[in-house]
């Protein structure tokens, strides 16, 4: 990366809903001495976004860049150290920017929850990014930072105690208040369209190790379903009630398994990982969990079938839409992770934050991921490539998020 770059961070997609939230967060929390640019297709819209930011952003440069214009993306990548992109669906709009950043040696972070996009990014650009030193880091929001850093924290705690490698590990979304992102829904639509007509894509999306560097080297742990009903007692004695499938398990679990593989299996050869969500601990929890599972299946089926998709599109949020500021402020989430090590030691980690998880909290996680790259220095992963949040940032992002008000804690269970 050349020393002549005059920007530290560029927010690409700054006129979108999450892009504006990200720009606003950076305007309030940018470390002294760093410079930020705002990028998108429309100069007028960018100027409007900048005008709504605090006075500290008044001189931020505006950059015209478009996914349909590779030269504009290359120019943008060449003048900054880090690119944040909120422009999705990533499978439709994201690969040209990944290419531009990989070739320019520019660090990159995004919000994608799209497994097939990440797989194509790895296949096409991992080698290039290794050569140039670009750190391409996908899934830096609610998908998949709590999952990835949560398991990272468990591994660090077990390592510190000499308790051995991780084995069965479960993420439980204990509580959440917030809306569904229109961008997330649009990404789901796009991926369903791809897999419907492509048998190979369906196979990749279904594989629990679809993001691993070499799937043939991964352990055979049998069937690892993302749509599972789990009795809390099967997770840990302290966990009560049945748990329902978590909608984003299909991407988060694959990101976590890639982290394990990229760190040469340091999580352990018997490491197994799943994600579920809490639906209460009453005697009705098995029925509620079953209803949630059926509802998720119905949503996927409905979006896969054109007549029902037309009806669902009338009520589901559209890309670029988001909740009111009051709703974003009232949101929150708490994730509890449980693991047992190969020596029988048990640990739990908590990852929690205030703010709507898909919007306010995600803007914080995305911004702090970019700032980790901008200021993390030698504490970060040294090499380039298509990385995961835990591998790229590790303790650097953990500490930055704690300073931003997140709870990220671990404790050993009796």
KEKE-3310 file (N, C-alpha, C; in steps of 0.2 Angstrom, whole numbers, plus 5000, padded with zeros to 4 digits):
npx = (5004:5003:5011:5006:4992:4978:4967:4961:4949:4936:4918:4908:4893:4887:4875:4865:4854:4861:4873:4873:4871:4883:4892:4888:4892:4906:4909:4907:4915:4928:4945:4958:4967:4964:4957:4942:4932:4917:4907:4898:4885:4879:4882:4875:4867:4876:4882:4871:4870:4883:4880:4871:4879:4889:4899:4912:4913:4913:4922:4925:4929:4920:4916:4914:4908:4904:4896:4895:4905:4920:4932:4930:4929:4942:4949:4944:4948:4962:4965:4963:4965:4957:4942:4925:4910:4893:4885:4873:4863:4877:4881:4877:4882:4894:4907:4915:4921:4927:4937:4944:4949:4957:4967:4973:4978:4971:4963:4947:4930:4914:4896:4890:4879:4879:4883:4886:4892:4903:4910:4913:4921:4932:4937:4940:4948:4956:4970:4975:4974:4982:4994:4995:4993:4981:4968:4954:4938:4924:4907:4905:4896:4881:4879:4894:4900:4897:4896:4908:4918:4914:4916:4930:4933:4930:4939:4951:4950:4950:4962:4970:4969:4974:4966:4963:4957:4942:4926:4910:4901:4890:4880:4868:4855:4850:4842:4833:4829:4823:4822:4820:4832:4830:4840:4845:4834:4834:4846:4844:4833:4841:4850:4842:4837:4848:4852:4841:4842:4854:4863:4876:4878:4868:4873:4885:4880:4873:4883:4891:4904:4906:4914:4927:4945:4950:4939:4940:4949:4943:4935:4925:4910:4898:4880:4876:4865:4857:4844:4838:4830:4833:4835:4838:4845:4853:4863:4869:4869:4864:4855:4839:4823:4817:4826:4825:4828:4840:4839:4851:4860:4865:4875:4883:4888:4897:4906:4912:4918:4927:4936:4941:4948:4957:4965:4973:4966:4965:4954:4951:4951:4939:4930:4914:4900:4885:4870:4857:4841:4833:4817:4810:4807:4796:4784:4779:4789:4794:4784:4783:4796:4796:4786:4793:4803:4795:4790:4801:4805:4793:4795:4806:4802:4791:4798:4804:4795:4787:4773:4770:4781:4779:4768:4774:4783:4776:4775:4787:4802:4810:4825:4837:4828:4824:4822:4814:4823:4820:4816:4828:4836:4830:4832:4841:4853:4857:4869:4873:4886:4891:4903:4912:4927:4941:4946:4936:4932:4921:4914:4907:4902:4898:4890:4885:4874:4868:4855:4847:4850:4852:4855:4859:4868:4875:4881:4890:4898:4903:4910:4919:4927:4933:4940:4949:4957:4963:4970:4975:4988:5003:4996:4986:4981:4994:4996:4988:4973:4957:4948:4941:4931:4936:4949:4955:4954:4953:4958:4959:4948:4939:4942:4940:4926:4922:4926:4917:4905:4900:4896:4908:4912:4919:4918:4922:4913:4906)
npy = (4994:5011:5026:5037:5039:5049:5048:5040:5032:5027:5029:5019:5020:5029:5036:5027:5019:5012:5016:5030:5030:5024:5034:5045:5039:5038:5052:5057:5049:5048:5045:5056:5065:5056:5054:5055:5050:5051:5041:5037:5036:5048:5065:5075:5069:5064:5076:5081:5071:5073:5087:5085:5080:5082:5097:5094:5085:5093:5096:5084:5074:5071:5057:5051:5036:5020:5004:4999:5004:5000:5007:5019:5013:5007:5019:5025:5015:5017:5028:5028:5020:5011:5004:5005:4997:4997:4993:4983:4970:4960:4950:4955:4968:4968:4962:4968:4979:4972:4966:4978:4983:4972:4972:4984:4984:4988:4989:4982:4982:4975:4972:4960:4946:4935:4920:4914:4924:4927:4916:4916:4928:4923:4913:4920:4931:4929:4925:4936:4946:4941:4943:4957:4962:4966:4967:4959:4959:4951:4952:4961:4966:4964:4952:4945:4947:4946:4932:4928:4935:4931:4917:4918:4924:4915:4905:4911:4913:4899:4896:4904:4898:4886:4875:4867:4863:4869:4861:4856:4869:4882:4896:4907:4917:4927:4938:4950:4966:4974:4979:4970:4971:4979:4977:4965:4956:4958:4953:4939:4936:4937:4927:4916:4916:4913:4900:4893:4890:4884:4870:4867:4879:4877:4866:4871:4882:4874:4867:4864:4869:4878:4890:4887:4886:4874:4862:4848:4846:4847:4842:4827:4829:4824:4826:4844:4854:4869:4872:4869:4862:4864:4857:4867:4861:4853:4861:4868:4865:4876:4882:4885:4879:4876:4879:4889:4889:4900:4914:4918:4909:4901:4908:4914:4903:4897:4907:4907:4894:4895:4904:4896:4887:4896:4899:4888:4877:4880:4881:4868:4850:4844:4853:4859:4868:4878:4888:4896:4902:4911:4907:4909:4901:4893:4880:4880:4882:4872:4871:4884:4886:4877:4883:4895:4889:4883:4895:4902:4893:4894:4908:4907:4898:4906:4917:4910:4907:4914:4920:4921:4928:4940:4945:4945:4955:4966:4968:4966:4975:4986:4987:5000:5005:5009:5008:5021:5034:5033:5020:5013:5017:5011:4998:4983:4969:4953:4941:4924:4913:4896:4884:4868:4862:4851:4846:4845:4857:4871:4885:4902:4915:4932:4943:4959:4973:4989:4997:4995:4980:4977:4989:5002:4996:4988:4998:5003:4992:4990:5002:5002:4991:4995:5006:4998:4992:5004:5010:4999:4994:4984:4975:4969:4956:4951:4948:4948:4944:4935:4937:4934:4942:4939:4933:4944:4955:4952:4953:4967:4973:4969:4976:4989:4989:4986:4999:5006:5004:4991:4975:4962:4948:4935:4920:4906:4892:4883)
npz = (5000:4995:5002:4998:4998:5001:5009:5023:5026:5016:5014:5005:4996:5004:5004:5006:5018:5029:5026:5028:5042:5046:5041:5049:5062:5061:5059:5072:5080:5074:5075:5080:5067:5056:5040:5030:5016:5007:4996:4981:4969:4966:4966:4971:4981:4989:4994:5001:5011:5018:5022:5032:5042:5057:5059:5059:5048:5037:5027:5021:5007:4992:4982:4966:4962:4955:4954:4941:4934:4933:4932:4940:4952:4954:4954:4966:4976:4975:4981:4995:5011:5017:5012:5016:5012:5009:5000:4993:4985:4988:4979:4967:4966:4972:4968:4958:4966:4976:4969:4964:4976:4980:4970:4971:4984:4994:5010:5015:5020:5023:5024:5021:5021:5013:5007:4995:4988:4996:4994:4981:4981:4988:4980:4968:4972:4983:4982:4974:4984:4994:4988:4986:4999:5003:5014:5014:5021:5025:5031:5043:5052:5061:5056:5054:5066:5081:5082:5077:5084:5097:5098:5096:5108:5117:5114:5117:5131:5135:5131:5139:5151:5149:5146:5135:5118:5109:5109:5107:5103:5106:5100:5107:5103:5114:5118:5109:5101:5087:5070:5054:5042:5026:5016:5020:5017:5003:5000:5003:4994:4982:4983:4984:4971:4964:4968:4965:4951:4949:4952:4957:4965:4974:4981:4986:4995:5004:5011:5026:5027:5017:5016:5019:5017:5011:5009:5009:5019:5030:5046:5048:5054:5053:5050:5050:5054:5050:5053:5066:5081:5098:5114:5128:5139:5132:5128:5138:5156:5162:5154:5150:5143:5126:5110:5096:5078:5071:5061:5054:5055:5044:5037:5047:5054:5045:5043:5055:5055:5045:5051:5060:5052:5045:5055:5056:5062:5076:5084:5087:5083:5086:5086:5085:5079:5081:5079:5088:5093:5107:5114:5125:5141:5145:5147:5135:5126:5117:5107:5103:5097:5087:5079:5075:5068:5057:5052:5047:5037:5029:5025:5017:5007:5002:4997:4987:4977:4964:4964:4977:4982:4976:4984:4997:4995:4996:5009:5016:5021:5010:5001:5007:5016:5033:5051:5062:5071:5084:5086:5082:5093:5104:5102:5105:5108:5114:5115:5120:5122:5122:5127:5128:5132:5126:5138:5146:5153:5155:5147:5145:5135:5133:5122:5119:5115:5115:5105:5089:5081:5068:5062:5070:5079:5070:5062:5070:5073:5060:5057:5067:5063:5051:5057:5065:5055:5050:5061:5068:5066:5070:5078:5071:5060:5050:5036:5019:5011:5009:5023:5039:5052:5065:5062:5055:5064:5078:5094:5093:5087:5097:5109:5104:5102:5115:5121:5114:5120:5120:5127:5129:5135:5145:5155:5166:5168:5182)
capx = (5000:5007:5011:5003:4985:4977:4962:4961:4943:4930:4912:4905:4886:4885:4868:4860:4852:4866:4879:4872:4872:4890:4896:4887:4896:4913:4909:4907:4920:4934:4951:4961:4972:4961:4953:4936:4928:4910:4907:4892:4884:4876:4886:4870:4865:4882:4882:4866:4872:4888:4878:4868:4883:4892:4903:4919:4913:4911:4927:4926:4929:4915:4919:4909:4910:4898:4898:4895:4911:4926:4938:4929:4930:4949:4952:4942:4952:4969:4966:4961:4968:4952:4935:4919:4905:4886:4881:4871:4865:4884:4882:4875:4886:4900:4913:4920:4924:4932:4943:4948:4953:4962:4972:4976:4981:4967:4959:4940:4925:4907:4891:4887:4877:4878:4888:4889:4896:4909:4914:4916:4926:4938:4940:4943:4952:4961:4977:4978:4974:4988:5000:4996:4993:4974:4964:4947:4935:4917:4902:4907:4890:4877:4882:4894:4904:4895:4897:4915:4922:4912:4920:4937:4934:4930:4946:4956:4949:4952:4969:4973:4968:4977:4960:4962:4954:4935:4923:4904:4900:4883:4878:4861:4853:4846:4837:4834:4824:4825:4819:4823:4835:4828:4845:4846:4829:4835:4851:4841:4830:4846:4853:4837:4837:4854:4852:4836:4844:4861:4864:4882:4877:4864:4878:4890:4877:4871:4889:4893:4911:4907:4919:4933:4950:4950:4934:4942:4953:4938:4933:4918:4906:4891:4875:4876:4859:4856:4837:4837:4826:4838:4834:4843:4849:4858:4868:4873:4864:4861:4851:4832:4819:4819:4828:4823:4833:4842:4839:4857:4865:4868:4881:4887:4892:4902:4911:4916:4922:4932:4940:4945:4952:4962:4970:4976:4962:4966:4948:4952:4949:4933:4926:4907:4897:4879:4867:4850:4838:4829:4810:4807:4808:4790:4783:4777:4794:4795:4779:4785:4802:4793:4783:4798:4806:4790:4789:4807:4804:4788:4797:4811:4798:4787:4802:4807:4789:4786:4767:4770:4786:4775:4764:4778:4787:4772:4775:4793:4805:4814:4832:4837:4823:4825:4817:4815:4829:4818:4816:4835:4839:4827:4834:4847:4853:4862:4871:4877:4889:4893:4907:4915:4934:4943:4947:4929:4931:4915:4915:4902:4904:4892:4891:4879:4875:4862:4854:4845:4856:4854:4856:4863:4874:4879:4885:4896:4903:4906:4914:4925:4931:4937:4945:4954:4962:4966:4974:4977:4995:5006:4992:4982:4983:4999:4995:4982:4968:4950:4948:4935:4933:4941:4956:4958:4954:4954:4957:4959:4941:4936:4944:4937:4919:4921:4926:4911:4900:4898:4899:4911:4915:4919:4919:4923:4908:4908)
capy = (5000:5017:5031:5044:5039:5055:5046:5034:5028:5029:5025:5018:5018:5033:5039:5022:5020:5010:5020:5036:5029:5023:5041:5048:5037:5041:5059:5058:5045:5047:5046:5062:5064:5052:5057:5051:5052:5049:5039:5035:5038:5055:5070:5079:5065:5064:5083:5081:5067:5077:5093:5083:5077:5087:5101:5090:5082:5098:5096:5077:5074:5067:5053:5048:5029:5016:4997:4998:5008:4998:5012:5023:5009:5007:5026:5026:5011:5019:5035:5027:5014:5007:5005:5002:4996:4995:4993:4976:4964:4960:4946:4958:4974:4969:4959:4973:4983:4968:4966:4984:4984:4967:4973:4990:4983:4992:4985:4982:4979:4975:4969:4954:4939:4931:4914:4913:4930:4927:4910:4918:4932:4919:4909:4924:4937:4928:4925:4942:4950:4939:4946:4964:4963:4969:4963:4959:4956:4951:4951:4965:4969:4959:4946:4939:4949:4943:4925:4926:4937:4928:4911:4920:4926:4908:4901:4915:4911:4893:4895:4907:4893:4879:4871:4863:4866:4869:4855:4858:4876:4885:4903:4908:4924:4927:4943:4955:4970:4977:4977:4967:4975:4978:4975:4958:4953:4958:4948:4933:4935:4936:4921:4911:4916:4910:4893:4889:4888:4882:4864:4868:4884:4875:4862:4876:4885:4869:4864:4868:4871:4882:4896:4885:4886:4867:4858:4841:4845:4849:4836:4825:4829:4821:4832:4850:4857:4876:4872:4864:4863:4861:4858:4871:4857:4850:4866:4868:4864:4882:4885:4882:4880:4874:4885:4889:4890:4907:4915:4920:4903:4898:4912:4915:4896:4896:4912:4905:4888:4898:4907:4890:4884:4900:4899:4881:4873:4881:4880:4861:4845:4842:4859:4859:4875:4879:4894:4895:4908:4910:4909:4908:4895:4890:4873:4880:4884:4868:4873:4891:4885:4873:4888:4899:4885:4883:4902:4903:4889:4897:4914:4905:4895:4911:4921:4906:4906:4921:4923:4923:4933:4947:4947:4946:4961:4972:4970:4966:4981:4987:4990:5007:5007:5007:5010:5027:5034:5031:5013:5011:5019:5007:4991:4980:4962:4949:4934:4920:4907:4891:4879:4863:4860:4844:4843:4845:4864:4874:4892:4905:4922:4936:4948:4962:4980:4993:4999:4990:4976:4977:4996:5006:4992:4986:5004:5004:4986:4991:5007:5000:4986:4999:5009:4993:4992:5010:5012:4994:4992:4977:4970:4965:4950:4954:4946:4950:4939:4936:4935:4934:4947:4936:4933:4950:4960:4948:4957:4974:4975:4967:4981:4995:4988:4988:5006:5009:5002:4984:4970:4956:4945:4927:4917:4899:4889:4877)
capz = (5000:4995:5007:4995:4998:5005:5013:5027:5025:5012:5015:4998:4998:5010:5003:5008:5025:5034:5024:5032:5049:5046:5040:5055:5067:5060:5061:5079:5083:5071:5079:5077:5061:5051:5035:5028:5010:5005:4989:4979:4962:4965:4969:4975:4987:4994:4997:5006:5017:5021:5025:5038:5047:5061:5056:5058:5041:5031:5022:5018:5000:4989:4977:4962:4960:4953:4952:4934:4931:4936:4933:4945:4958:4954:4956:4973:4980:4974:4985:5002:5014:5019:5010:5019:5007:5011:4993:4991:4987:4986:4974:4961:4965:4976:4966:4955:4971:4979:4964:4964:4982:4980:4965:4974:4990:4999:5014:5013:5025:5021:5029:5018:5024:5007:5007:4988:4986:5000:4991:4974:4982:4990:4974:4963:4974:4989:4980:4973:4990:4997:4985:4987:5006:5005:5019:5012:5027:5024:5037:5048:5055:5065:5053:5058:5071:5087:5081:5076:5090:5103:5098:5097:5115:5121:5113:5121:5138:5136:5130:5145:5157:5147:5146:5129:5112:5110:5106:5106:5105:5103:5100:5108:5103:5121:5117:5103:5099:5082:5064:5049:5037:5019:5013:5021:5014:4996:4999:5003:4987:4977:4984:4982:4964:4961:4970:4961:4944:4949:4957:4961:4970:4980:4985:4990:5000:5009:5014:5032:5026:5011:5016:5021:5012:5008:5012:5009:5025:5036:5049:5046:5061:5052:5048:5055:5051:5052:5055:5072:5087:5102:5121:5131:5143:5128:5127:5145:5161:5165:5149:5150:5137:5119:5106:5089:5073:5070:5053:5050:5056:5038:5036:5053:5056:5040:5044:5061:5053:5041:5055:5063:5047:5043:5061:5056:5066:5083:5089:5089:5078:5088:5086:5082:5080:5079:5082:5089:5097:5113:5113:5132:5145:5148:5145:5128:5122:5111:5102:5100:5093:5081:5075:5072:5062:5052:5049:5043:5031:5025:5022:5012:5002:4999:4993:4981:4973:4962:4966:4985:4983:4975:4990:5003:4994:4998:5017:5019:5020:5004:5002:5008:5021:5039:5056:5064:5075:5091:5086:5082:5099:5108:5100:5108:5107:5119:5113:5125:5118:5127:5124:5132:5129:5126:5145:5150:5155:5152:5147:5142:5133:5131:5117:5119:5114:5114:5098:5084:5079:5060:5060:5074:5082:5064:5060:5075:5071:5053:5057:5071:5059:5047:5061:5067:5050:5049:5066:5072:5066:5070:5082:5067:5055:5046:5029:5015:5009:5011:5030:5043:5057:5070:5060:5053:5069:5084:5100:5092:5087:5103:5113:5101:5103:5122:5122:5111:5125:5119:5132:5127:5142:5146:5161:5166:5172:5187)
cpx = (5004:5006:5007:4996:4983:4971:4963:4955:4939:4924:4908:4898:4884:4878:4863:4859:4858:4872:4879:4873:4880:4894:4894:4891:4903:4913:4910:4912:4927:4940:4955:4967:4969:4957:4948:4934:4922:4910:4900:4891:4882:4879:4881:4868:4870:4883:4877:4867:4878:4885:4874:4872:4886:4897:4910:4919:4913:4916:4929:4925:4923:4918:4914:4911:4903:4900:4898:4901:4917:4932:4936:4930:4938:4952:4950:4947:4959:4970:4964:4965:4963:4945:4930:4913:4898:4882:4879:4865:4873:4885:4881:4880:4893:4907:4918:4924:4929:4938:4947:4952:4959:4968:4976:4979:4978:4963:4951:4936:4918:4902:4888:4885:4876:4884:4891:4893:4903:4913:4917:4922:4933:4941:4943:4948:4957:4968:4979:4979:4980:4994:5001:4995:4986:4971:4956:4942:4927:4913:4905:4902:4887:4878:4889:4899:4903:4897:4905:4919:4920:4915:4927:4938:4934:4937:4951:4956:4951:4959:4973:4974:4972:4972:4959:4958:4946:4932:4916:4902:4893:4882:4870:4860:4848:4840:4838:4828:4826:4822:4823:4825:4832:4834:4846:4841:4831:4841:4849:4837:4835:4849:4849:4837:4843:4854:4847:4838:4851:4862:4870:4882:4873:4869:4882:4886:4875:4877:4891:4900:4912:4912:4926:4938:4950:4945:4936:4946:4949:4936:4926:4914:4899:4887:4876:4871:4859:4849:4836:4834:4831:4835:4839:4848:4855:4864:4872:4867:4861:4856:4844:4828:4822:4821:4826:4829:4834:4843:4846:4862:4868:4874:4885:4892:4898:4908:4916:4920:4928:4938:4945:4950:4958:4967:4973:4972:4963:4960:4948:4949:4942:4928:4920:4904:4890:4876:4860:4847:4833:4822:4806:4809:4802:4789:4780:4782:4795:4790:4781:4791:4800:4790:4787:4801:4802:4790:4795:4807:4799:4791:4802:4807:4794:4791:4805:4801:4787:4779:4767:4775:4783:4771:4768:4782:4783:4772:4782:4797:4809:4821:4832:4833:4826:4821:4819:4821:4826:4818:4823:4838:4836:4829:4840:4847:4858:4863:4875:4880:4892:4898:4910:4922:4935:4945:4941:4928:4925:4916:4909:4905:4898:4894:4885:4880:4868:4861:4852:4850:4858:4855:4861:4869:4878:4883:4891:4901:4907:4911:4920:4929:4935:4942:4950:4959:4966:4971:4977:4985:4997:5001:4987:4985:4988:4998:4989:4978:4961:4949:4942:4937:4937:4948:4959:4959:4956:4953:4957:4952:4937:4936:4940:4930:4918:4921:4920:4905:4897:4900:4902:4915:4915:4920:4919:4917:4910:4907)
cpy = (5006:5022:5037:5044:5045:5054:5040:5029:5031:5025:5025:5016:5023:5036:5034:5023:5018:5014:5027:5036:5028:5030:5045:5046:5039:5048:5061:5054:5044:5049:5052:5061:5059:5056:5052:5054:5048:5047:5036:5037:5045:5060:5074:5076:5065:5070:5083:5077:5071:5083:5091:5080:5083:5091:5098:5087:5087:5098:5089:5077:5070:5064:5050:5041:5025:5009:4995:5001:5006:5003:5017:5019:5009:5014:5027:5022:5013:5025:5034:5021:5009:5009:5002:5002:4994:4994:4985:4976:4963:4956:4950:4964:4974:4966:4964:4977:4978:4967:4972:4985:4978:4969:4979:4989:4987:4988:4987:4979:4980:4972:4963:4948:4934:4926:4914:4918:4929:4921:4912:4923:4929:4916:4914:4929:4935:4928:4932:4947:4948:4942:4953:4966:4966:4964:4964:4955:4957:4951:4954:4969:4963:4952:4948:4941:4946:4936:4924:4929:4934:4921:4913:4921:4919:4905:4905:4913:4904:4892:4898:4902:4886:4874:4866:4866:4865:4863:4858:4865:4879:4892:4903:4915:4924:4932:4948:4959:4974:4975:4973:4971:4974:4975:4967:4954:4953:4953:4941:4931:4934:4929:4915:4910:4912:4902:4889:4887:4885:4876:4865:4873:4882:4870:4866:4879:4880:4866:4868:4871:4875:4887:4893:4885:4880:4863:4851:4840:4846:4842:4834:4824:4826:4827:4837:4854:4864:4877:4867:4866:4860:4863:4862:4867:4853:4855:4867:4867:4870:4885:4881:4884:4878:4880:4884:4890:4898:4909:4916:4914:4901:4902:4912:4908:4895:4901:4909:4899:4890:4901:4901:4888:4889:4901:4892:4877:4874:4881:4872:4856:4843:4847:4858:4865:4875:4886:4893:4902:4907:4911:4908:4901:4891:4884:4874:4881:4879:4869:4880:4890:4881:4878:4893:4895:4885:4890:4904:4899:4892:4904:4912:4902:4901:4915:4917:4906:4913:4924:4925:4928:4940:4949:4949:4953:4967:4973:4970:4973:4981:4989:4997:5009:5005:5010:5018:5028:5032:5023:5010:5012:5014:5000:4989:4972:4959:4942:4931:4914:4902:4886:4874:4862:4853:4841:4843:4852:4867:4882:4895:4912:4926:4942:4952:4970:4983:4996:4994:4986:4977:4984:5000:5002:4990:4992:5005:4998:4987:4996:5005:4995:4990:5003:5005:4993:4998:5012:5006:4992:4985:4973:4967:4960:4954:4953:4948:4943:4940:4933:4936:4940:4945:4936:4940:4955:4957:4953:4965:4977:4974:4973:4988:4995:4989:4995:5009:5008:4995:4980:4964:4953:4938:4926:4909:4897:4883:4870)
cpz = (5000:5000:5004:4995:5003:5009:5017:5026:5020:5013:5008:4999:5003:5009:5005:5015:5030:5032:5028:5039:5050:5046:5047:5061:5067:5061:5068:5083:5080:5075:5076:5072:5056:5046:5032:5021:5010:4998:4988:4972:4961:4969:4974:4981:4992:4997:5002:5012:5021:5025:5031:5043:5051:5057:5055:5051:5035:5026:5019:5011:4998:4983:4973:4960:4959:4951:4945:4930:4935:4937:4938:4952:4959:4957:4964:4977:4980:4979:4992:5004:5015:5015:5014:5013:5010:5005:4992:4987:4984:4980:4967:4960:4968:4973:4963:4961:4975:4975:4964:4970:4982:4976:4968:4980:4996:5003:5013:5018:5022:5026:5026:5022:5019:5006:5000:4986:4990:4996:4985:4976:4984:4984:4969:4965:4980:4987:4978:4979:4994:4994:4986:4994:5008:5009:5017:5018:5026:5031:5043:5052:5060:5063:5051:5064:5078:5087:5081:5082:5096:5103:5099:5104:5119:5120:5117:5128:5139:5136:5136:5151:5155:5147:5140:5124:5113:5106:5104:5108:5102:5105:5101:5108:5109:5120:5112:5102:5093:5075:5059:5044:5030:5015:5014:5018:5006:4995:4999:4997:4982:4977:4982:4974:4961:4962:4966:4954:4944:4954:4961:4966:4976:4984:4989:4996:5006:5013:5021:5032:5020:5010:5018:5016:5008:5012:5013:5016:5031:5039:5047:5053:5059:5050:5053:5052:5054:5055:5060:5078:5093:5110:5124:5135:5139:5126:5133:5150:5164:5160:5149:5144:5130:5115:5099:5084:5072:5063:5050:5052:5050:5035:5041:5055:5051:5041:5050:5059:5049:5045:5058:5058:5045:5049:5062:5061:5074:5087:5091:5084:5080:5088:5082:5084:5077:5082:5082:5092:5102:5111:5119:5135:5147:5145:5137:5123:5116:5105:5099:5095:5087:5076:5072:5067:5056:5048:5045:5037:5026:5022:5016:5006:4998:4995:4986:4976:4971:4964:4973:4986:4982:4981:4996:5001:4996:5005:5020:5017:5014:5005:5002:5013:5028:5045:5058:5069:5082:5091:5086:5089:5104:5107:5105:5106:5112:5116:5118:5121:5124:5124:5130:5129:5130:5133:5149:5153:5151:5152:5143:5140:5131:5127:5116:5118:5114:5107:5093:5081:5072:5058:5064:5076:5076:5062:5064:5073:5065:5053:5061:5068:5055:5051:5063:5061:5049:5055:5070:5072:5066:5075:5078:5063:5050:5038:5026:5014:5011:5018:5033:5049:5063:5068:5058:5059:5076:5090:5099:5091:5093:5108:5110:5103:5111:5124:5119:5115:5124:5125:5128:5132:5141:5153:5161:5171:5176:5184)
residu = (UNK:UNK:UNK:UNK:UNK:UNK:UNK:UNK:UNK:UNK:UNK:UNK:UNK:UNK:UNK:UNK:UNK:UNK:UNK:UNK:UNK:UNK:UNK:UNK:UNK:UNK:UNK:UNK:UNK:UNK:UNK:UNK:UNK:UNK:UNK:UNK:UNK:UNK:UNK:UNK:UNK:UNK:UNK:UNK:UNK:UNK:UNK:UNK:UNK:UNK:UNK:UNK:UNK:UNK:UNK:UNK:UNK:UNK:UNK:UNK:UNK:UNK:UNK:UNK:UNK:UNK:UNK:UNK:UNK:UNK:UNK:UNK:UNK:UNK:UNK:UNK:UNK:UNK:UNK:UNK:UNK:UNK:UNK:UNK:UNK:UNK:UNK:UNK:UNK:UNK:UNK:UNK:UNK:UNK:UNK:UNK:UNK:UNK:UNK:UNK:UNK:UNK:UNK:UNK:UNK:UNK:UNK:UNK:UNK:UNK:UNK:UNK:UNK:UNK:UNK:UNK:UNK:UNK:UNK:UNK:UNK:UNK:UNK:UNK:UNK:UNK:UNK:UNK:UNK:UNK:UNK:UNK:UNK:UNK:UNK:UNK:UNK:UNK:UNK:UNK:UNK:UNK:UNK:UNK:UNK:UNK:UNK:UNK:UNK:UNK:UNK:UNK:UNK:UNK:UNK:UNK:UNK:UNK:UNK:UNK:UNK:UNK:UNK:UNK:UNK:UNK:UNK:UNK:UNK:UNK:UNK:UNK:UNK:UNK:UNK:UNK:UNK:UNK:UNK:UNK:UNK:UNK:UNK:UNK:UNK:UNK:UNK:UNK:UNK:UNK:UNK:UNK:UNK:UNK:UNK:UNK:UNK:UNK:UNK:UNK:UNK:UNK:UNK:UNK:UNK:UNK:UNK:UNK:UNK:UNK:UNK:UNK:UNK:UNK:UNK:UNK:UNK:UNK:UNK:UNK:UNK:UNK:UNK:UNK:UNK:UNK:UNK:UNK:UNK:UNK:UNK:UNK:UNK:UNK:UNK:UNK:UNK:UNK:UNK:UNK:UNK:UNK:UNK:UNK:UNK:UNK:UNK:UNK:UNK:UNK:UNK:UNK:UNK:UNK:UNK:UNK:UNK:UNK:UNK:UNK:UNK:UNK:UNK:UNK:UNK:UNK:UNK:UNK:UNK:UNK:UNK:UNK:UNK:UNK:UNK:UNK:UNK:UNK:UNK:UNK:UNK:UNK:UNK:UNK:UNK:UNK:UNK:UNK:UNK:UNK:UNK:UNK:UNK:UNK:UNK:UNK:UNK:UNK:UNK:UNK:UNK:UNK:UNK:UNK:UNK:UNK:UNK:UNK:UNK:UNK:UNK:UNK:UNK:UNK:UNK:UNK:UNK:UNK:UNK:UNK:UNK:UNK:UNK:UNK:UNK:UNK:UNK:UNK:UNK:UNK:UNK:UNK:UNK:UNK:UNK:UNK:UNK:UNK:UNK:UNK:UNK:UNK:UNK:UNK:UNK:UNK:UNK:UNK:UNK:UNK:UNK:UNK:UNK:UNK:UNK:UNK:UNK:UNK:UNK:UNK:UNK:UNK:UNK:UNK:UNK:UNK:UNK:UNK:UNK:UNK:UNK:UNK:UNK:UNK:UNK:UNK:UNK:UNK:UNK:UNK:UNK:UNK:UNK:UNK:UNK:UNK:UNK:UNK:UNK:UNK:UNK:UNK:UNK:UNK:UNK:UNK:UNK:UNK:UNK:UNK:UNK:UNK:UNK:UNK:UNK:UNK:UNK:UNK:UNK:UNK:UNK:UNK:UNK:UNK)
# end
